[in-house]
Amino acid sequence: MPYERDPDAAIDAALRMIGSRLKRTRIALGLSQRALEALSGVDQTTISRIENGRAPSFSLGRYARILAALDRYRLAF
């Protein structure tokens, strides 16, 4: 099923902002999406969808795992 943007423009913009910030952080740490998948346990496809603002129903648990993995990685260096 093709992804459809949220009809609420504010929600759609917020999803794109969340994804953009995640992508900037990942790139700043020198991580690929595959590397982040290995660190977080969240599959690369989901990471890509979040980064592109195309995952309106991703769980907070998955997002928290991604953020925790980024934080652990950052603190390791």
C-alpha positions in Angstrom: 0.0 0.0 0.0 1.5 3.4 -1.0 2.1 5.8 1.8 -0.3 8.7 2.1 0.7 12.0 3.8 -1.4 12.9 6.9 -4.2 15.3 5.8 -3.3 17.5 8.8 -0.4 19.6 7.5 0.9 20.3 11.0 1.2 16.6 11.8 2.8 16.0 8.4 5.3 18.8 9.0 6.1 17.5 12.5 6.8 14.0 11.2 9.2 15.4 8.6 10.9 17.5 11.3 11.4 14.4 13.5 12.8 12.5 10.6 15.1 15.3 9.6 16.6 15.6 13.1 17.1 11.9 13.3 18.9 11.8 10.0 21.1 14.8 10.8 22.1 13.2 14.1 22.8 9.8 12.5 24.9 11.4 9.8 26.8 13.6 12.3 27.8 10.4 14.2 29.0 8.9 11.0 26.4 6.1 11.0 24.7 4.5 8.0 21.1 3.4 8.4 22.3 -0.2 8.4 24.7 0.5 11.2 21.9 2.2 13.2 19.8 -0.9 12.5 22.5 -3.1 14.1 22.8 -0.8 17.1 19.1 -0.3 17.7 17.4 -3.4 16.5 15.0 -1.3 14.4 15.1 -2.4 10.8 16.6 -0.1 8.2 13.4 0.2 6.2 11.7 1.7 9.3 14.6 4.0 9.9 14.4 5.2 6.3 10.6 5.8 6.6 11.0 7.8 9.8 13.8 9.9 8.4 11.7 10.7 5.3 8.6 11.6 7.4 6.8 8.5 6.0 6.1 6.5 9.2 3.1 8.1 10.8 2.4 5.1 13.0 5.8 4.1 14.2 5.8 3.3 17.9 7.4 5.4 20.6 9.2 2.3 21.7 10.9 1.9 18.4 11.8 5.6 18.3 13.1 5.3 21.9 15.3 2.4 20.9 16.8 4.4 18.0 17.5 7.4 20.3 19.0 5.2 23.0 21.3 3.5 20.5 22.4 6.9 19.1 23.1 8.1 22.6 25.1 5.0 23.6 27.1 5.3 20.4 27.8 9.0 21.0 28.9 8.4 24.5 31.3 5.6 23.4 33.4 8.0 21.5 
